[in-house]
Amino acid sequence: MARNTQLAALGAAVVILAGIGWALSTESSVAHGGIASVDGQRYNTLFPSEQQALEPCSVCHRISADGPEMAGPPLWGIVDAAKARSSWFGYSPALAKASGTWTTSEIDAYIADPVAYLPGTIKTLSQVRDANERKRVVDAMQQLTP
């Protein structure tokens, strides 16, 4: 019985150490005031204030030019890009049918209230009600260019 307890404790220690090693070898979270993509490459072309503005977006969206896809479509190059442009993402029928491009004013309206802007959207983000915060986000998105 004591041997089983020792083996269980050893197994738990191995799992914990593996997790710590993985966490130390990647930068898959926001660290040092900047955004790190899942692949560990820090996205340094934004000023810290712009990085902070996009931190909530980076939870679901890739904001770097390359890297693995995430839960939402990438935001790199989103300003003036066609709506529903990502070939792999399963857009809502409402957004898939939307025409035109994402202008800064349309991005502002969308993040202010996604459902009011585009009824039928499945966007799950919380509304960004503060106009100054939306401006920070949109200004930072304008820097996400090829």
Summary of the structure (lengths in Angstrom):
residues: 146
radius of gyration: 19.7
end to end distance: 61.7
largest distance: 68.2
contacts: 359
relative contact order: 0.12
helix: 45%
strand: 4%
